Amino acid sequence: MECYRVIVIKLAKGESISVLPRNPDHVNLTSYEGVHQNGGTGGAYLAEAFDT
């Protein structure tokens, strides 16, 4: 059985995907609220996790 995680990344206005780390394990996760209430600076959160 494998576990999959769906990570949502919200970039700040004017940012592009080039600012993302090459290794997905280096993405700093926060909460949904933290990403959407932090004044537009962006962030990432775990949206879903499931087993197959």
C-alpha positions, 0 to 999 in steps of 0.5 A: 500500500502506498500513501499519497499526499496532495500539497497545495502551493499558493504563490505570492503575487508576482512569484513563479514556480522557479521559487519552489525548491527542486526537492518537494520534501523541502516545501515548508507546510503550514495550515490552510488558514495560514496560507490564505490569511497571511497577507498574500505571501503564499505558502503550502499546505496538505490538502489531502492524504490517501492510501492506495 
